[in-house]
C-alpha cells in the first residue's frame, strides 16, 4: 500500500482554506452591495417623493395664478381682501382627480396676500434683473400679490410623509397706453421707402411685418404676442433693406445676417422655436415674441381682436378695441359690461358733446348728464359746415362740425360769467372740467348705409397753435392737458399743440409750455397749415406742419376679403390729403391702432396725396411719465421670486391670510 505524499495533502488544505476565505470575502462584498443598493433605492424613492411634493406645490401655485389672472383680466379694481379664505373670491385648489393618488388632498393649501394699492414705478433698464423685462425703460402703475402653496405626499412603502412649501410673486402692471411710440392691436406693418428711425418702445398683439426699401432702425424695445417677419404686409417680399434692433448696449444689429433673415422663421419656411435663444443672445431682451412669453397687451375686460374669418361670406372681425371710443351703453343693453364701460373715454368725459349728423345743432353736457348751454357759442366754439371739405380718400364731400380749441381754452381756463361770449352756460370749469372731451356723433337717418357712415360727416379740430393769441389747447387743474375723443372721423388742421417752429428735435422734444394731449377717432387725418376748403384740386400743396399729440385711430387692414389691398403700414398711419413733396409732417407723440375703422373704411393708396417727410417721434413727455388726462391703461403681469419655504416660515407667513 502506497503512502500519500504529504505535500499533496498540504496543498489541498491550503486550497480549501483559500476558497473558504474567498467565499467569505465575496459574501461580505455582496452583502455590502445589496445593502448599498437597497439604501440607494430608498434614497431614490424618497427623492422621487420629494420631487413629487415640490411639483405638486408648484402646480397648486400655478393653478392659483390662473385664477388671479382671470380676476385681474376682468376687474379694473380689486379689493384688498378679495382673495381672503372663506370669501367669495377665495382661490380653489385643483380637483383631486387631477392629482396622484398618494397626494394628501386634505393638506393642500393655497394662500394669497392682500391686494395693495398700486404705485407708479420705473422699470430701470440698467438693472440686470430687468434685462428681459418687456416694459423696461417705462413707467407703470404696479402692485405685488404673493401666492403661497403647499402639498404633502404619502410614502406607499410606509415611510414618513413629505411636504413642500413654495411661494412666488405676481406683479400686476397697468401701463399707460401712450408709453409706446407705436402700439398696434392688429398686425403692425412697416415697409417705408425712405430711411426710417423709430425711437421708443414698439408693440403689436399680432405679427410685426417689416420690409423696408432702404433701412428701418428701431432704437427701443420691440415686442409682439405673435411673430416678427420679414414680409410686405400679406405678401412675400424681395426688399432687401436692413432692419436694425438695439442690444443692451444700444448698438444696432441687423436682422439680416449674410443672406438669411433671422426673423421668427430663422431662414426656414416655418416659425422656428430657435428664434427664442437667437434673439435673446443677439439683442439681449430688446426683441421678444410669443416664444419669449410675450402675451396680448389690452385694457381690462376687453376681448382680443380677431381678424375677419375669410371662410365666411360676411365681414365679421371681433373689433373689440373700438369700444374705447364708443358712446356709453345703457345698463339694460345686452352688451353692457361695467368694466368696459368704466374705461370708455365717453364715460370719463367732463365735457360731452352730442351731434345728430342729420341736423345742424350740437348739444353739450356735464359728466353727470346735466345739459349746459353752448348755443350762444356757435361760430366761435363750434361751427356746422355742410359739405365743406372734399376728402378724396373717402371720395365725397364731408359735412363737419369744427371745434376751435383756442376758444375752448379761453372758456375753460379763464371763463367770464358776466360776458355771454366767454363762458359755457351752466358749466363750472373749476369743478366740472377734467381734461377729457367726448363728441358723440349719431344718425337718425333711415338709410342704413348713410347711418353707418354718419352721413359722410367728420369732426375737425383747429386753432390749436400754441404761440398765436386766441389759439392753443385747454389745460386746467392737477391733470394737465386734454384728450379729445369722438366715434366719428377726426380731422386735425394746422399746427396743433405746437408752436409751428420746427427744429432738429421737433419729433420728440416738447415746446416750452406744451401740455400732454391725446386725439382719438374712428380715423385721424392731418391737414396742413395751408389747407383751404375752397381749394378742391387734386393734391393741394401742403406746408411743413407740427402736431404734438398721442393719436388713437383705426385702420383698414390689408387684403380685406381677399381684395389684395394694402393698409399702407404704420408709416402711413397718419392720413393725408395733400401734396407734401419736400415738406415735413412733424408728429410728436404716440401712434396707437386699437381697432379697425368702421365709419371710414376707405382703401389706402397714394393716388390722392404725396407723402411728407416724416418727422414722427415719441414725445419726451410720455417717455418721462406725463400723459394726457384719462389715458387708457393696458394690463400685463410679471412673475418672479419663486422660492421654497420651510414649514415654520410658511406657517408664520400665511397665518394672517
RAUR-V693701 format. One line per field, one symbol per residue. phi: phi as a letter, one per 30 degrees, with the letter a starting at -180 (. if undefined). psi: psi as a letter, one per 30 degrees, with the letter a starting at -180 (. if undefined). A space follows every 10 residues. Layout:
phi = ???
psi = ???
This chain:
phi = .dcddedddd dddddddddd dddddddddd dddddddddd dddddddddd dddddddddd dddddddded dddcbdbbdd cecdeiddce dcceddddcd dcddddcdbb bbddcdddbd bcdddddedc ecddcdibcb cbbcbccbbb abbccedjdd dbcbbbbacb ccbcceeddc dbbbdceccb bdddebcbcj dbbbdcdccb addcbbcccb dbbbdbbcbd achdcdbcdc ddccbdcdcj dcbddccicc ddcdchiccb dcdddddddd ddchidbbbd dcjdcdcade iddddbdedd dcddcbdccd ddedcdddcd edddcdbedd edcddddcdd bbcbbddccc cccbbdddjd dbcbddcdic dbbdbdhcbc cdddiadcdb ccccdddded dddbdbddbd dbaddiccdd bddbjccbcd cbbcdddddd ddchhhcacb cbicddccei ckbdaajdcd jbbcbbdcdc cccidbhaci cdbdcddbcd ddidcdbbbb aebbcccddc dbedccddhd dcbebcbbad ccbcbcddhd hididcdjid dcedcbbbcc eicccdbcla cbccaddbdc cdddacdbac dddccdaddd edecjcbdei edcccbbbca hdacbddddd dddcdcc
psi = kkkkjfeeee eeeeeeeeee eeeeeeeeee eeeeeeeeee eeeeeeeeee eeeeeeeeee eeeeeeeeee efffkekkle gegkkflfgk klllkfffll fgkjefgkkk kklljllllk lkjjffkefg egjfgkglkl kllkkkkkkl kkkljfggll lklkkllkkj kkkjkkeggk ekkkfakjkj hlelkkkjkl kkkkfaljjk ilecljkkga kklkgclkkj kjbglllgkg kkkkllafff kkklfkjbgk jiaffhgagl kkfffeeeee eeghffjkaf fggklkkllk fklkkklkjf flfljhljhe ffffglllkk ffkfgkjeee effkfeffkf kkkkjjfflg kkllllegfk kljgefgkfe elkkjkhfkj jfefhlkkkl jkkjfeeeee eeeiljffjf fglkkgkjff ffkgfkkkjk klkgkfjeee eeghhhllkk klhgkfgkkg lakkkkafil akjkklflkk kjkakkhlfg jlafgfffjk lkgklkkkkk lelkkkklfg kkffjglkil kllkkkkjkk kkllljllhk hgggllfflf fgekklgljg jflkjkjjbk kkjflkkeej glkklgfglk klkjhkljkf eeeggjllkg klkkkllkka hklllleeee eeefeg.
